């Protein structure tokens, strides 16, 4: 792809439209802080220009530009509906510039809350994975046991883990341990089910070929079956992580003293919807970032799948 096609695109057009929109007169009473949106757009555009020279493959660069294009379009619509045309309630839907200003003021608190939520998710996710993956491998090796365990895991996994919070609060010493329990339950059953399913439905030719070589059962499990079902394991991990963060923020909104869910709940009680919107956006960014890291790790480990 030549530089002309990389620089001349709909994404670049949307960038200039976004900048132009910021100079329209505001129709809201409070300051819209449009300059913050301009600086954000310029920063994103500079990043895209740098990636123009870094990313050599057209496919990867086009994906970046498409994502940036959606961001620009979203900011344009958001700005028009709030600051410029005042079609949405200013109280519940603050303009993007005001949200960006709030981020600069609360960045330390937000980073601390992100750290708290991510640590909790990692603890519950790690504990669930180290238990669910070996169990899934063992159950899957015995077809009859695996089929029965699959239905049991589907039944238990269909129960929202958040309903166990009252029992957790009553039985566990801290709310942090309750949150870890919620994450554990949200992750355990998807990973267990995916691992068992991968083993049960894997190609029998692989197992038969290993048996012909007289490999031990442990070697068969760790060197043949485990690598073969890694794609299914990562699928379960992705599902568990996505569900975990949703449930964690819900749990944090009930009784936590930190975390992104607590941040949103705390300020929603005071009617501070600028911070509520900011918290919602931050949660989305964190979930996407974690999912991206898991997908990157999957591509690195399972190179033969690509």
VEXLORO-397701 format. One record per residue (C-alpha): residue number from 0; residue in one letter; x, y, z. Coordinates in Angstrom, 1 decimal. Example, Ala and Ser with C-alpha at 12.3 -4.5 7.8 and 13.67 -1.06 7.14 Angstrom:
residues 2
+-----+------+--------+--------+--------+
! pos ! code !     xx !     yy !     zz !
+-----+------+--------+--------+--------+
!   0 !    a !   12.3 !   -4.5 !    7.8 !
!   1 !    s !   13.7 !   -1.1 !    7.1 !
+-----+------+--------+--------+--------+
end
This chain:
residues 306
+-----+------+--------+--------+--------+
! pos ! code !     xx !     yy !     zz !
+-----+------+--------+--------+--------+
!   0 !    x !    0.0 !    0.0 !    0.0 !
!   1 !    x !    1.5 !    3.4 !   -1.0 !
!   2 !    x !    1.6 !    6.4 !    1.2 !
!   3 !    x !   -1.1 !    8.2 !   -0.8 !
!   4 !    x !   -3.6 !    5.5 !    0.0 !
!   5 !    x !   -2.5 !    5.4 !    3.6 !
!   6 !    x !   -2.9 !    9.2 !    4.2 !
!   7 !    x !   -6.0 !    9.8 !    2.0 !
!   8 !    x !   -8.9 !    7.9 !    3.5 !
!   9 !    x !  -12.3 !    8.3 !    5.1 !
!  10 !    x !  -10.6 !    8.2 !    8.5 !
!  11 !    x !   -8.5 !   11.3 !    7.6 !
!  12 !    x !  -11.7 !   13.0 !    6.4 !
!  13 !    x !  -13.5 !   12.2 !    9.7 !
!  14 !    x !  -10.5 !   13.7 !   11.6 !
!  15 !    x !  -10.9 !   17.0 !    9.8 !
!  16 !    x !  -14.7 !   16.9 !   10.3 !
!  17 !    x !  -14.2 !   16.3 !   14.0 !
!  18 !    x !  -11.8 !   19.2 !   14.3 !
!  19 !    x !  -14.2 !   21.5 !   12.4 !
!  20 !    x !  -17.2 !   20.5 !   14.6 !
!  21 !    x !  -15.4 !   21.7 !   17.7 !
!  22 !    x !  -15.4 !   25.3 !   16.3 !
!  23 !    x !  -19.2 !   25.3 !   16.0 !
!  24 !    x !  -20.9 !   27.5 !   18.7 !
!  25 !    x !  -21.9 !   25.7 !   21.9 !
!  26 !    x !  -25.6 !   25.6 !   22.9 !
!  27 !    x !  -25.1 !   24.4 !   26.5 !
!  28 !    x !  -24.7 !   26.5 !   29.6 !
!  29 !    x !  -21.4 !   25.1 !   31.0 !
!  30 !    x !  -18.0 !   25.0 !   29.3 !
!  31 !    x !  -17.7 !   22.2 !   26.8 !
!  32 !    x !  -13.9 !   22.2 !   26.7 !
!  33 !    x !  -13.8 !   21.5 !   23.0 !
!  34 !    x !  -10.0 !   22.1 !   23.0 !
!  35 !    x !   -9.5 !   18.8 !   24.9 !
!  36 !    x !  -11.3 !   16.9 !   22.1 !
!  37 !    x !   -9.0 !   18.7 !   19.5 !
!  38 !    x !   -5.9 !   17.7 !   21.4 !
!  39 !    x !   -7.1 !   14.1 !   21.7 !
!  40 !    x !   -7.9 !   13.9 !   18.0 !
!  41 !    x !   -4.5 !   15.4 !   17.1 !
!  42 !    x !   -2.8 !   12.9 !   19.4 !
!  43 !    x !   -4.6 !    9.9 !   17.9 !
!  44 !    x !   -3.8 !   11.2 !   14.4 !
!  45 !    x !   -0.1 !   11.6 !   15.2 !
!  46 !    x !   -0.1 !    8.0 !   16.4 !
!  47 !    x !   -1.8 !    6.9 !   13.2 !
!  48 !    x !    0.9 !    8.7 !   11.2 !
!  49 !    x !    3.6 !    6.9 !   13.2 !
!  50 !    x !    1.9 !    3.6 !   12.5 !
!  51 !    x !    1.8 !    4.5 !    8.8 !
!  52 !    x !    5.6 !    4.0 !    8.7 !
!  53 !    x !    5.7 !    1.2 !   11.3 !
!  54 !    x !    3.0 !   -1.2 !   10.1 !
!  55 !    x !    4.1 !   -2.6 !    6.7 !
!  56 !    x !    1.1 !   -4.9 !    6.2 !
!  57 !    x !   -1.9 !   -3.3 !    4.7 !
!  58 !    x !   -4.3 !   -5.5 !    6.7 !
!  59 !    x !   -3.0 !   -4.5 !   10.1 !
!  60 !    x !   -2.9 !   -0.8 !    9.1 !
!  61 !    x !   -6.4 !   -0.9 !    7.7 !
!  62 !    x !   -7.7 !   -2.4 !   11.0 !
!  63 !    x !   -6.1 !    0.5 !   13.0 !
!  64 !    x !   -7.5 !    3.1 !   10.7 !
!  65 !    x !  -11.0 !    1.5 !   10.8 !
!  66 !    x !  -11.0 !    1.5 !   14.6 !
!  67 !    x !   -9.8 !    5.2 !   14.7 !
!  68 !    x !  -12.4 !    6.1 !   12.1 !
!  69 !    x !  -15.1 !    4.7 !   14.4 !
!  70 !    x !  -13.7 !    6.7 !   17.3 !
!  71 !    x !  -13.8 !    9.9 !   15.2 !
!  72 !    x !  -17.3 !    9.2 !   14.1 !
!  73 !    x !  -18.4 !    8.5 !   17.6 !
!  74 !    x !  -16.8 !   11.7 !   18.9 !
!  75 !    x !  -18.5 !   13.7 !   16.1 !
!  76 !    x !  -21.9 !   12.4 !   16.9 !
!  77 !    x !  -21.4 !   12.7 !   20.7 !
!  78 !    x !  -20.3 !   16.4 !   20.3 !
!  79 !    x !  -23.1 !   17.3 !   18.0 !
!  80 !    x !  -25.8 !   15.7 !   20.2 !
!  81 !    x !  -24.5 !   17.3 !   23.4 !
!  82 !    x !  -22.4 !   20.5 !   23.1 !
!  83 !    x !  -23.4 !   21.8 !   19.7 !
!  84 !    x !  -27.2 !   21.0 !   19.4 !
!  85 !    x !  -28.1 !   20.2 !   23.0 !
!  86 !    x !  -30.3 !   17.3 !   22.0 !
!  87 !    x !  -29.4 !   15.2 !   25.1 !
!  88 !    x !  -29.7 !   16.2 !   28.7 !
!  89 !    x !  -26.5 !   17.9 !   29.8 !
!  90 !    x !  -26.8 !   16.4 !   33.2 !
!  91 !    x !  -26.9 !   12.8 !   32.1 !
!  92 !    x !  -24.9 !   13.1 !   28.9 !
!  93 !    x !  -21.9 !   15.6 !   29.3 !
!  94 !    x !  -20.0 !   16.6 !   26.2 !
!  95 !    x !  -16.7 !   14.6 !   25.5 !
!  96 !    x !  -14.5 !   17.6 !   26.3 !
!  97 !    x !  -15.9 !   17.7 !   29.8 !
!  98 !    x !  -15.3 !   14.0 !   30.3 !
!  99 !    x !  -11.7 !   14.4 !   29.1 !
! 100 !    x !  -11.2 !   17.2 !   31.6 !
! 101 !    x !  -12.5 !   15.0 !   34.4 !
! 102 !    x !  -10.0 !   12.3 !   33.4 !
! 103 !    x !   -7.1 !   14.7 !   33.8 !
! 104 !    x !   -8.4 !   15.6 !   37.3 !
! 105 !    x !   -9.1 !   12.0 !   38.4 !
! 106 !    x !   -6.4 !   10.1 !   36.6 !
! 107 !    x !   -4.6 !    9.1 !   39.8 !
! 108 !    x !   -7.8 !    7.8 !   41.4 !
! 109 !    x !   -8.8 !    6.1 !   38.2 !
! 110 !    x !   -5.4 !    4.3 !   37.8 !
! 111 !    x !   -5.7 !    3.1 !   41.4 !
! 112 !    x !   -9.2 !    1.7 !   40.8 !
! 113 !    x !   -8.0 !    0.1 !   37.5 !
! 114 !    x !   -5.1 !   -1.5 !   39.5 !
! 115 !    x !   -7.5 !   -2.8 !   42.1 !
! 116 !    x !  -10.0 !   -4.3 !   39.6 !
! 117 !    x !   -7.3 !   -5.9 !   37.4 !
! 118 !    x !   -5.6 !   -7.5 !   40.5 !
! 119 !    x !   -8.9 !   -8.9 !   41.6 !
! 120 !    x !   -9.7 !  -10.3 !   38.2 !
! 121 !    x !   -6.2 !  -11.8 !   37.8 !
! 122 !    x !   -6.3 !  -13.5 !   41.2 !
! 123 !    x !   -9.7 !  -15.1 !   40.5 !
! 124 !    x !   -8.9 !  -15.9 !   36.9 !
! 125 !    x !   -5.5 !  -17.5 !   37.8 !
! 126 !    x !   -7.0 !  -19.6 !   40.6 !
! 127 !    x !   -9.8 !  -20.8 !   38.4 !
! 128 !    x !   -7.5 !  -21.6 !   35.4 !
! 129 !    x !   -5.0 !  -23.7 !   37.4 !
! 130 !    x !   -7.8 !  -25.8 !   38.7 !
! 131 !    x !  -10.1 !  -26.0 !   35.7 !
! 132 !    x !   -7.6 !  -26.8 !   33.0 !
! 133 !    x !   -6.1 !  -30.0 !   34.7 !
! 134 !    x !   -9.6 !  -31.1 !   35.7 !
! 135 !    x !  -10.9 !  -30.6 !   32.2 !
! 136 !    x !   -8.0 !  -32.6 !   30.7 !
! 137 !    x !   -8.6 !  -35.4 !   33.1 !
! 138 !    x !  -12.4 !  -35.5 !   32.8 !
! 139 !    x !  -12.1 !  -35.2 !   29.0 !
! 140 !    x !   -9.8 !  -38.3 !   28.8 !
! 141 !    x !  -12.7 !  -40.4 !   30.1 !
! 142 !    x !  -15.6 !  -40.0 !   27.7 !
! 143 !    x !  -18.3 !  -41.2 !   30.0 !
! 144 !    x !  -17.1 !  -39.1 !   32.9 !
! 145 !    x !  -16.5 !  -36.1 !   30.6 !
! 146 !    x !  -20.0 !  -36.2 !   29.0 !
! 147 !    x !  -21.6 !  -36.2 !   32.5 !
! 148 !    x !  -19.3 !  -33.5 !   33.8 !
! 149 !    x !  -20.1 !  -31.3 !   30.7 !
! 150 !    x !  -23.8 !  -31.2 !   31.6 !
! 151 !    x !  -23.0 !  -30.5 !   35.2 !
! 152 !    x !  -20.7 !  -27.7 !   34.4 !
! 153 !    x !  -23.3 !  -26.2 !   32.0 !
! 154 !    x !  -25.9 !  -26.3 !   34.8 !
! 155 !    x !  -23.6 !  -24.8 !   37.4 !
! 156 !    x !  -22.1 !  -22.3 !   35.0 !
! 157 !    x !  -25.5 !  -21.0 !   34.0 !
! 158 !    x !  -26.1 !  -19.7 !   37.5 !
! 159 !    x !  -24.9 !  -16.1 !   37.7 !
! 160 !    x !  -22.0 !  -16.0 !   40.2 !
! 161 !    x !  -23.2 !  -12.7 !   41.5 !
! 162 !    x !  -26.0 !  -14.5 !   43.4 !
! 163 !    x !  -23.4 !  -16.0 !   45.7 !
! 164 !    x !  -22.3 !  -12.6 !   47.0 !
! 165 !    x !  -24.6 !  -12.7 !   50.1 !
! 166 !    x !  -23.1 !  -16.1 !   51.1 !
! 167 !    x !  -19.6 !  -14.8 !   50.4 !
! 168 !    x !  -20.2 !  -11.7 !   52.5 !
! 169 !    x !  -21.5 !  -13.9 !   55.3 !
! 170 !    x !  -18.7 !  -16.5 !   55.2 !
! 171 !    x !  -15.6 !  -14.8 !   53.8 !
! 172 !    x !  -13.4 !  -12.4 !   55.8 !
! 173 !    x !  -13.2 !   -9.5 !   53.3 !
! 174 !    x !  -15.1 !   -8.2 !   50.4 !
! 175 !    x !  -11.9 !   -8.6 !   48.3 !
! 176 !    x !  -12.1 !  -12.3 !   48.9 !
! 177 !    x !  -15.8 !  -12.2 !   47.9 !
! 178 !    x !  -14.9 !  -10.5 !   44.6 !
! 179 !    x !  -12.2 !  -13.1 !   44.0 !
! 180 !    x !  -14.8 !  -15.8 !   44.5 !
! 181 !    x !  -17.1 !  -14.2 !   42.0 !
! 182 !    x !  -14.3 !  -14.1 !   39.4 !
! 183 !    x !  -13.3 !  -17.7 !   40.2 !
! 184 !    x !  -16.9 !  -18.9 !   39.5 !
! 185 !    x !  -17.2 !  -16.8 !   36.4 !
! 186 !    x !  -14.0 !  -18.2 !   34.9 !
! 187 !    x !  -14.0 !  -21.8 !   36.2 !
! 188 !    x !  -16.9 !  -23.2 !   34.4 !
! 189 !    x !  -16.2 !  -21.7 !   30.9 !
! 190 !    x !  -12.6 !  -22.9 !   31.1 !
! 191 !    x !  -13.6 !  -26.3 !   32.4 !
! 192 !    x !  -16.2 !  -26.8 !   29.8 !
! 193 !    x !  -14.0 !  -25.6 !   26.9 !
! 194 !    x !  -11.1 !  -27.9 !   28.0 !
! 195 !    x !  -13.3 !  -30.9 !   28.4 !
! 196 !    x !  -15.0 !  -30.3 !   25.1 !
! 197 !    x !  -11.7 !  -29.9 !   23.3 !
! 198 !    x !  -10.4 !  -33.2 !   24.7 !
! 199 !    x !  -13.6 !  -35.2 !   24.0 !
! 200 !    x !  -13.9 !  -34.0 !   20.4 !
! 201 !    x !  -10.2 !  -34.0 !   19.5 !
! 202 !    x !   -9.0 !  -36.1 !   16.6 !
! 203 !    x !   -8.5 !  -39.7 !   17.7 !
! 204 !    x !   -5.8 !  -40.2 !   15.2 !
! 205 !    x !   -3.5 !  -38.1 !   17.3 !
! 206 !    x !   -4.1 !  -40.2 !   20.4 !
! 207 !    x !   -3.7 !  -43.5 !   18.5 !
! 208 !    x !   -0.5 !  -42.3 !   16.9 !
! 209 !    x !    0.9 !  -41.5 !   20.3 !
! 210 !    x !   -0.2 !  -44.9 !   21.7 !
! 211 !    x !    1.6 !  -46.6 !   18.9 !
! 212 !    x !    4.8 !  -45.0 !   20.1 !
! 213 !    x !    4.1 !  -46.4 !   23.6 !
! 214 !    x !    4.3 !  -43.0 !   25.3 !
! 215 !    x !    3.3 !  -42.8 !   29.0 !
! 216 !    x !   -0.1 !  -41.5 !   30.0 !
! 217 !    x !    1.4 !  -38.4 !   31.5 !
! 218 !    x !    3.4 !  -37.6 !   28.3 !
! 219 !    x !    0.2 !  -38.3 !   26.3 !
! 220 !    x !   -1.7 !  -35.8 !   28.4 !
! 221 !    x !    0.9 !  -33.1 !   28.6 !
! 222 !    x !    2.6 !  -33.4 !   25.2 !
! 223 !    x !   -0.2 !  -34.5 !   22.9 !
! 224 !    x !   -3.7 !  -33.7 !   24.3 !
! 225 !    x !   -2.8 !  -30.4 !   26.1 !
! 226 !    x !   -1.3 !  -28.7 !   23.0 !
! 227 !    x !   -4.1 !  -30.0 !   20.8 !
! 228 !    x !   -6.8 !  -28.4 !   23.0 !
! 229 !    x !   -5.0 !  -25.1 !   23.6 !
! 230 !    x !   -7.3 !  -23.2 !   21.1 !
! 231 !    x !  -10.4 !  -24.4 !   23.1 !
! 232 !    x !   -8.7 !  -23.5 !   26.4 !
! 233 !    x !   -8.0 !  -19.9 !   25.2 !
! 234 !    x !  -11.7 !  -19.7 !   24.0 !
! 235 !    x !  -12.8 !  -20.5 !   27.5 !
! 236 !    x !  -10.3 !  -18.1 !   29.0 !
! 237 !    x !  -11.6 !  -15.3 !   26.8 !
! 238 !    x !  -15.2 !  -16.0 !   27.7 !
! 239 !    x !  -14.4 !  -16.2 !   31.4 !
! 240 !    x !  -12.4 !  -12.9 !   31.3 !
! 241 !    x !  -15.1 !  -11.0 !   29.5 !
! 242 !    x !  -17.8 !  -12.2 !   32.0 !
! 243 !    x !  -15.5 !  -11.7 !   35.0 !
! 244 !    x !  -15.0 !   -8.0 !   34.4 !
! 245 !    x !  -18.7 !   -7.4 !   34.0 !
! 246 !    x !  -19.5 !   -9.3 !   37.2 !
! 247 !    x !  -16.7 !   -7.7 !   39.1 !
! 248 !    x !  -17.9 !   -4.2 !   38.3 !
! 249 !    x !  -21.4 !   -5.3 !   39.4 !
! 250 !    x !  -20.0 !   -6.7 !   42.6 !
! 251 !    x !  -17.9 !   -3.6 !   43.3 !
! 252 !    x !  -21.0 !   -1.5 !   43.0 !
! 253 !    x !  -22.6 !   -3.4 !   45.9 !
! 254 !    x !  -20.2 !   -3.1 !   48.8 !
! 255 !    x !  -16.6 !   -2.5 !   47.6 !
! 256 !    x !  -14.4 !    0.4 !   48.7 !
! 257 !    x !  -12.3 !    0.5 !   45.5 !
! 258 !    x !  -12.4 !   -0.6 !   41.9 !
! 259 !    x !  -14.0 !    0.8 !   38.8 !
! 260 !    x !  -17.5 !   -0.4 !   39.8 !
! 261 !    x !  -17.1 !    1.4 !   43.1 !
! 262 !    x !  -16.0 !    4.5 !   41.2 !
! 263 !    x !  -19.1 !    4.5 !   39.1 !
! 264 !    x !  -21.5 !    3.7 !   42.0 !
! 265 !    x !  -19.9 !    6.4 !   44.3 !
! 266 !    x !  -20.4 !    9.2 !   41.9 !
! 267 !    x !  -23.8 !    8.0 !   40.5 !
! 268 !    x !  -25.1 !    8.4 !   44.1 !
! 269 !    x !  -24.1 !   12.0 !   44.0 !
! 270 !    x !  -25.5 !   12.5 !   40.5 !
! 271 !    x !  -22.1 !   13.2 !   39.0 !
! 272 !    x !  -22.7 !   11.6 !   35.6 !
! 273 !    x !  -19.6 !   13.1 !   34.0 !
! 274 !    x !  -17.6 !   10.7 !   36.2 !
! 275 !    x !  -20.1 !    7.9 !   35.6 !
! 276 !    x !  -19.6 !    8.2 !   31.8 !
! 277 !    x !  -15.9 !    8.4 !   32.3 !
! 278 !    x !  -15.9 !    5.2 !   34.4 !
! 279 !    x !  -18.0 !    3.4 !   31.8 !
! 280 !    x !  -15.5 !    4.3 !   29.0 !
! 281 !    x !  -12.6 !    3.3 !   31.2 !
! 282 !    x !  -14.1 !   -0.1 !   31.8 !
! 283 !    x !  -14.6 !   -0.7 !   28.1 !
! 284 !    x !  -11.0 !    0.3 !   27.4 !
! 285 !    x !   -9.6 !   -2.0 !   30.1 !
! 286 !    x !  -11.7 !   -5.0 !   28.9 !
! 287 !    x !  -10.6 !   -4.4 !   25.3 !
! 288 !    x !   -6.9 !   -4.1 !   26.4 !
! 289 !    x !   -7.1 !   -7.3 !   28.4 !
! 290 !    x !   -8.8 !   -9.2 !   25.6 !
! 291 !    x !   -6.1 !   -7.9 !   23.2 !
! 292 !    x !   -3.3 !   -9.2 !   25.5 !
! 293 !    x !   -5.0 !  -12.6 !   25.7 !
! 294 !    x !   -5.4 !  -12.8 !   21.9 !
! 295 !    x !   -1.8 !  -11.7 !   21.4 !
! 296 !    x !   -0.6 !  -14.4 !   23.9 !
! 297 !    x !   -2.7 !  -17.0 !   22.1 !
! 298 !    x !   -1.1 !  -16.1 !   18.7 !
! 299 !    x !    2.4 !  -16.3 !   20.2 !
! 300 !    x !    1.8 !  -19.7 !   21.8 !
! 301 !    x !   -0.4 !  -21.3 !   19.1 !
! 302 !    x !    1.6 !  -20.3 !   16.1 !
! 303 !    x !    0.5 !  -23.3 !   14.1 !
! 304 !    x !   -3.1 !  -22.0 !   14.3 !
! 305 !    x !   -2.4 !  -18.8 !   12.4 !
+-----+------+--------+--------+--------+
end
